[in-house]
């Protein structure tokens, strides 16, 4: 059985530990003791009820196998390696460097879940990055999702143990179906699964509670990625049991990995280096694209590699255009990674080489000022009209069925994921009207109106640049430039009354996880021209609207008028 360590209870804390280590130690060759010191200093780990230096002192043992903090961070490091965020050096499996993939997790900031989910799906065995006990030929999390899909859309914890986590291989095309058939046979009554679990524990010479412990991290992953939720199912004798059922998002991911071409180590390693590099770069940047990163800067490079990519596909029998399921940072050797991603060759300073990494903070500059929580004030009314009422009914219905503003907003965004500008532009205007603001949108063919919509504060207009999901799923720096143009045109040519200090808004379907370029541009525009650019995605706008309907509140006019950065409801 695959044994995943369990260093913590939530993925949020798991990523926080990595972030703390990265921001202080990136650029150095480090050991576990370095990571322990940083994580304890960030108050993310304790020992014997103590924090800080006292925690380290009380934890440290001459026998490192009895050192609680050392062993806890050893578990973290093992998982960071499996995710491709931390690599062992060629000299020692207990000396580490931080990877490009790990840096992209940090760049995603609070929207880390998409790139975390891609990293989870990238875990596969065997791998040059991490050795595990047992002869596995398995991509575990993709196989779990595929098995769930084949087993009625759900698995219980014990079915997870005796099923995909105990599989040695998933390479056969019908592996998930055959495993689902076996699991279906255990669903007659509770005795069947209990007996199967007991036999596994006896065979593994361990306790059932130990087998349960091995599932804690996988279940936290599936839950926190939004791929499963707790539910109830019935054995054939009518008794109920707790299961983890695929959500709509989880089912979509399961279907995607089922369709993708799964590249394994034995396949990629037989390619000549130019073809291996081209296919690895294609797979890596495809992961980032699915996670919401803007790929425009790397498109020319990927296009230049097209002949080598196609040659690699022909050699491995991969149809042209078929999606790849492969993560180079989680499979390839360190020399291959350094050859394919030259930035990974950057000079690294040994922890023992005279410079203390703990003396220097290494990491991204803070952009916290660009994440703006709404200031809520009592609503003074809301718009009316056929379109407004239809949207209001839709949100109220979702609130009734989903139970919270956050869940309703997610569902609302999913329902409008295929909207064209014809329906999306008025939708945005209707949402602002429900919030109590006068708003209008530009009709198709009205070319003199440079902006897509406007919202009024008193007699002054705020222009809105709108990007429908069929125009672009993730907002880009192009939208920031267009929002700036909207403001400049409005100030220079008139057409609507406005004021320079009022923001220029962008509303789109999703905000990219890698927001460094957008953030930098928004700050540069403010510092150079004293003009504010505010950004709102559909889910946050819908969440604000849902709260408005529930709590009779709205965003404060003065905050809406001065918004700079990303509205974070």
C-alpha positions, 0 to 999 in steps of 0.5 A, spaced: 500 500 500 502 507 498 504 510 504 503 517 504 505 521 511 501 525 514 504 532 517 498 536 518 491 536 517 489 541 512 492 543 505 492 551 507 497 549 513 501 544 508 502 550 503 504 555 509 509 551 511 512 550 504 511 558 503 515 559 509 521 555 507 521 558 500 521 565 502 527 564 507 531 559 504 530 559 496 537 559 492 540 555 498 542 548 498 539 546 505 538 541 510 532 539 514 535 542 520 534 549 516 527 548 514 525 546 521 528 553 524 525 557 519 518 553 520 518 554 527 520 561 527 514 562 522 510 559 528 508 553 524 510 548 528 511 547 535 514 542 540 512 540 547 507 546 547 512 551 546 514 555 540 520 558 537 527 557 540 524 553 546 521 548 541 527 547 537 531 545 544 525 541 547 525 537 540 532 536 538 535 529 540 541 526 539 538 520 536 534 524 530 529 518 529 526 521 536 526 528 534 519 530 533 520 536 529 525 533 525 521 527 523 515 532 522 519 536 517 522 530 514 514 528 512 513 535 509 519 534 505 517 527 502 511 530 500 514 536 497 519 532 493 513 528 491 509 534 488 516 536 485 517 543 489 523 540 492 529 536 489 534 532 493 541 534 490 545 529 486 550 529 493 545 527 498 538 525 498 537 529 505 540 536 502 535 540 498 533 545 493 527 549 491 524 548 484 521 552 479 515 548 480 515 550 487 516 558 485 510 558 481 506 555 487 509 561 491 507 566 485 500 563 485 499 566 492 493 565 495 490 562 489 495 556 490 489 550 489 489 550 482 497 549 481 497 544 487 492 540 484 496 540 478 502 538 482 498 532 485 496 529 479 503 529 477 505 525 482 507 518 479 511 512 481 517 510 479 520 517 479 527 519 479 525 524 484 523 520 490 523 512 491 518 509 495 517 502 498 514 497 493 514 496 486 509 501 484 507 503 477 502 508 478 499 515 478 495 515 484 491 521 485 489 520 477 487 513 479 483 514 485 479 519 481 478 514 475 476 509 480 471 513 483 468 515 476 468 507 475 465 506 482 459 510 481 462 516 483 464 515 490 469 511 494 469 510 502 475 511 506 476 503 507 475 502 499 480 507 498 485 503 502 483 496 499 482 499 492 487 504 488 492 505 494 493 498 494 494 497 487 501 496 484 499 498 477 494 502 473 497 502 466 492 497 463 486 501 460 481 497 464 485 498 470 480 502 474 474 498 471 476 492 474 478 495 480 471 498 481 468 491 479 472 488 485 469 494 490 462 493 487 463 486 490 464 489 497 458 493 497 453 487 499 454 489 507 459 492 512 462 485 513 465 484 506 469 491 506 471 489 514 474 482 512 477 485 506 481 491 510 483 486 516 486 481 511 490 487 508 492 489 515 494 482 516 498 481 510 501 488 511 503 486 518 500 492 521 494 495 524 487 497 521 488 504 524 495 505 521 492 503 514 487 509 516 492 514 518 495 513 511 489 516 508 489 522 512 493 526 507 490 523 500 483 525 503 485 532 505 488 533 498 481 530 495 477 535 499 481 541 499 482 541 492 474 541 491 474 534 488 470 530 493 465 532 498 462 527 504 456 523 502 452 517 504 451 511 500 448 504 502 450 497 502 445 492 498 443 490 505 440 497 506 445 500 511 448 506 510 456 508 510 460 514 509 463 516 502 467 521 499 463 523 492 466 526 486 463 533 486 462 536 479 469 539 479 472 532 481 468 529 476 470 534 470 478 532 473 477 525 473 474 525 466 480 529 463 485 525 466 482 519 463 482 522 456 489 524 457 495 521 455 499 518 461 507 519 460 511 514 465 518 514 466 520 508 462 517 512 456 520 519 457 527 516 459 527 513 452 527 519 448 533 523 446 534 529 450 532 534 445 525 530 444 525 529 452 526 537 453 521 539 448 515 534 450 517 536 458 516 543 456 510 542 453 507 538 459 510 543 464 507 549 461 500 546 459 500 544 467 501 552 468 496 554 463 490 549 466 492 552 473 491 559 470 498 562 469 498 567 463 503 563 458 503 569 452 511 570 454 513 562 453 508 561 446 514 563 441 519 558 445 513 553 445 512 554 437 519 553 436 519 546 439 514 544 435 518 539 430 521 536 436 515 535 440 511 532 434 517 527 433 517 525 441 509 524 440 510 520 434 516 516 437 511 514 443 505 514 439 501 520 442 496 523 437 497 530 435 494 535 440 492 530 445 493 532 452 499 530 456 498 527 463 506 528 465 510 533 470 517 533 469 519 536 476 516 530 479 519 525 474 525 526 471 532 526 474 536 532 477 541 533 471 535 532 466 531 538 469 537 542 469 538 541 462 531 542 460 530 548 465 536 552 465 534 557 470 535 550 475 542 551 474 543 557 477 548 558 483 546 555 489 550 557 496 551 551 500 548 552 507 555 550 510 559 555 505 559 561 510 553 564 508 547 563 513 540 563 509 537 565 515 540 572 515 537 574 509 529 574 507 529 571 500 522 571 496 517 575 493 515 583 494 509 583 498 502 585 494 498 585 500 495 592 499 492 589 492 488 584 495 482 589 498 476 586 502 470 590 501 467 595 506 460 593 507 454 598 508 447 598 508 444 597 501 439 603 499 435 599 494 436 595 488 435 595 481 429 593 477 427 590 470 426 584 467 434 582 466 435 584 474 429 580 476 431 574 472 439 574 475 436 576 482 431 569 482 437 565 479 442 567 485 436 566 490 435 559 488 442 558 488 442 560 495 436 556 497 440 550 494 447 551 496 446 554 503 451 559 503 453 565 499 460 562 497 457 556 494 452 559 491 457 564 487 461 558 485 455 555 482 453 561 479 460 562 476 460 555 473 453 556 470 455 562 466 462 559 464 460 559 457 457 566 456 459 570 450 459 578 450 452 578 448 449 575 455 455 576 459 456 584 459 449 585 461 449 580 466 455 584 469 451 590 469 445 587 472 449 585 478 451 592 479 444 594 479 442 589 484 448 592 489 444 598 488 448 602 483 446 605 477 449 601 471 449 600 464 452 596 458 454 598 451 450 595 446 453 591 440 455 596 434 455 602 438 463 604 437 463 610 440 463 607 447 470 605 448 468 602 455 464 595 455 459 598 461 459 603 466 457 604 473 455 611 476 457 614 483 452 620 483 453 623 477 460 621 475 461 614 471 466 609 472 468 605 466 468 598 466 472 593 461 469 586 461 472 580 458 467 574 457 469 567 459 469 566 451 473 572 450 478 569 455 477 565 461 483 568 465 484 576 465 491 578 463 495 584 462 491 586 456 485 588 460 489 592 465 491 596 459 484 597 456 482 599 462 487 605 462 485 606 455 478 607 457 479 612 463 484 616 458 479 616 453 473 618 458 478 624 461 480 626 454 474 626 450 468 626 455 462 623 453 460 621 460 462 625 467 467 622 471 473 624 475 480 622 475 481 620 482 475 615 480 477 608 479 477 604 472 474 597 473 475 590 470 470 585 470 472 578 468 471 570 469 477 569 473 483 572 475 489 568 473 493 565 479 500 568 477 498 575 478 505 578 478 505 582 472 498 584 473 499 587 480 506 590 477 502 594 472 497 596 476 502 599 481 506 602 475 500 605 473 498 608 479 505 611 481 506 614 474 499 617 473 495 617 479 490 612 476 487 606 479 485 600 476 480 595 480 479 588 478 473 583 480 472 576 477 465 574 476 465 569 483 467 575 487 462 579 484 456 574 485 458 573 492 458 580 494 451 580 490 449 574 494 451 577 501 447 583 498 441 579 498 442 575 504 444 581 509 441 587 505 448 590 504 453 593 499 460 595 497 461 602 500 461 607 494 467 610 496 471 604 496 468 602 489 470 609 487 477 608 489 478 600 488 486 599 486 487 591 486 483 585 486 476 585 490 477 579 495 470 578 498 
